[in-house]
Amino acid sequence: MESYRFLILGGGMVAGYAARQLLEDGVPATDIGIVSADDVPPYERPPLSKGLLLGIDEEQDIYINPPDTYGKGGVGLHIRTTVQGLDIRAKTLAAGDQEFSYERLLVATGATPRTLDIPGSELPGVHYLRSLDDARSLRQAVDTAKRAVVIGSGFIGMEVASAFAQKDAETTLLFQGERLWDSFMTPELSAYFARYYEERGVLIRANDSPQSFAGDTKLTAVRTVSGETLEADAAVAGIGVVPVTDFLEGSGLSIDNGVVVNEYLETGAPDVWAAGDVANYQDTLFSRRRRIEHWDNAVEQGKHAARVMNGDRQPFVHVPYFFSDIFDLSYEYWGDQQGADEVIHRADWDGGSIAVFWLRRGRMVAAFVMKRPDEERDAVQRWIRESTDLSGHRPALGEPDSDIAALP
Ligand SMILES: Cc1cc2nc3c(=O)[nH]c(=O)nc-3n(C[C@H](O)[C@H](O)[C@H](O)COP(=O)(O)OP(=O)(O)OC[C@H]3O[C@@H](n4cnc5c(N)ncnc54)[C@H](O)[C@@H]3O)c2cc1C
């Protein structure tokens, strides 16, 4: 049995940043263990749908920690090791015939893509994207496909469609909603991005979804519910993810849309914390529970959990954030638009300099920002964090040339 003072279950982004934080805080490397189903050390996932697909980033660029962090005298890294059971009383993890014991455990098993259960799903040419392995085969497809169908208009779908289009594949973006990413974007934003994609050759197919994948030995077409046949040598489904908790059922941890933790990222079990995509945590800024599937959350919760596990018990208080890169655009988003009662667009649509502010009773709760001055980026984070009353400044907020960074 391998024993660790600090054991991290999962070897993804949370694991990479939590291990780094523990080391920075003086924990001896050999006191830290990582048990991971992956076949490589912890790496950054955002490049998998961006630079790595386009051949701008290479695999060696994406690792979170230097290679000598792990191994003899370093952090104990157990890759290709899938944990099947957690015993919170014995403080052990079981993985096949291996067993690991811990003093303190961080659960960081992330999330896994939702899959399509329709005829032809198993055909070569049908892809999902979560791991480096997935990205390797998708990169080949991006390099070679003449026609691609990307299913889902969330950030993965939009990024992958932009990669195919940039490599000159005839690309269709197929999704169920009325308009592009309707659960996140305002109608104005959806229309802006739909036009941006169409101008770059992407065919937008709203209100439709795949009914089957066609092909004898490999994918040749996607048949849609509306009756369309879209020829394709590659299809990618980016239709959301589910937290990886199946093997934790019955372990004594509370599972409800992820592993339930409080604002300290503590589960109810002694000496067990959870962080990242798998953690359903209490957000004290917005007074609600949430589970976030984004890079910044994995980084910040990974570091925070490490500090709490090491004795610095502070609540995790953080404005939710994510970013995405598509074609030559990068945008960012802070906060949570749920419950907003007002939306203000601050946009030069032709120049692509766009901010969208979501307010609730005059206070900013969320902001989308693209090609705006840095001072505005800083201001929106402050306004959301401090719940600043902006009700007297509506005209200025909506006027793209006004100076709003100096508002309260
Ligand atoms: C392609 C892609 C692009 C992304 N781009 C962006 C972006 O542009 N912006 C943004 O904000 N966010 C982005 N994200 C989201 C971000 O990468 C995730 O939120 C982040 O990786 C979550 O980190 P995590 O450690 O919680 O989970 P993961 O990084 O998924 O790590 C989970 C780990 O747990 C392991 N594991 C699972 N089950 C077991 C088990 N039973 N036993 C052992 N190990 C197990 C897995 O093998 C893996 O090592 C992207 C994600 C993907 C997949």
The ligand as an ORCA input file, in Angstrom:
! r2SCAN-3c Opt
* xyz 0 1
  C     -10.893     20.722    -24.692
  C     -11.149     21.613    -23.532
  C     -10.993     22.984    -23.682
  C     -11.244     23.836    -22.623
  N     -11.112     25.183    -22.806
  C     -11.424     26.025    -21.802
  C     -11.364     27.429    -21.989
  O     -11.040     27.920    -23.056
  N     -11.685     28.233    -20.965
  C     -12.054     27.745    -19.750
  O     -12.335     28.531    -18.846
  N     -12.116     26.402    -19.523
  C     -11.816     25.540    -20.522
  N     -11.895     24.177    -20.327
  C     -12.317     23.651    -19.016
  C     -11.149     23.306    -18.085
  O     -10.103     22.724    -18.772
  C     -11.678     22.369    -17.006
  O     -12.603     23.111    -16.253
  C     -10.569     21.823    -16.116
  O      -9.751     20.944    -16.838
  C     -11.138     21.099    -14.906
  O     -10.093     20.584    -14.147
  P     -10.313     19.311    -13.189
  O      -8.999     19.016    -12.574
  O     -11.496     19.541    -12.350
  O     -10.714     18.135    -14.191
  P      -9.807     17.449    -15.304
  O      -8.781     18.394    -15.798
  O     -10.748     16.847    -16.287
  O      -9.079     16.283    -14.527
  C      -9.777     15.175    -14.011
  C      -8.775     14.085    -13.731
  O      -9.388     13.047    -12.989
  C      -8.976     11.805    -13.529
  N      -9.950     10.786    -13.121
  C     -11.280     10.757    -13.344
  N     -11.822      9.666    -12.778
  C     -10.812      9.002    -12.175
  C     -10.728      7.804    -11.418
  N     -11.808      7.064    -11.141
  N      -9.517      7.412    -10.976
  C      -8.408      8.147    -11.226
  N      -8.438      9.290    -11.925
  C      -9.619      9.707    -12.391
  C      -8.888     12.074    -15.007
  O      -8.144     11.074    -15.651
  C      -8.196     13.427    -14.974
  O      -6.820     13.252    -14.778
  C     -11.647     23.298    -21.376
  C     -11.805     21.905    -21.226
  C     -11.565     21.070    -22.298
  C     -11.753     19.586    -22.134
*
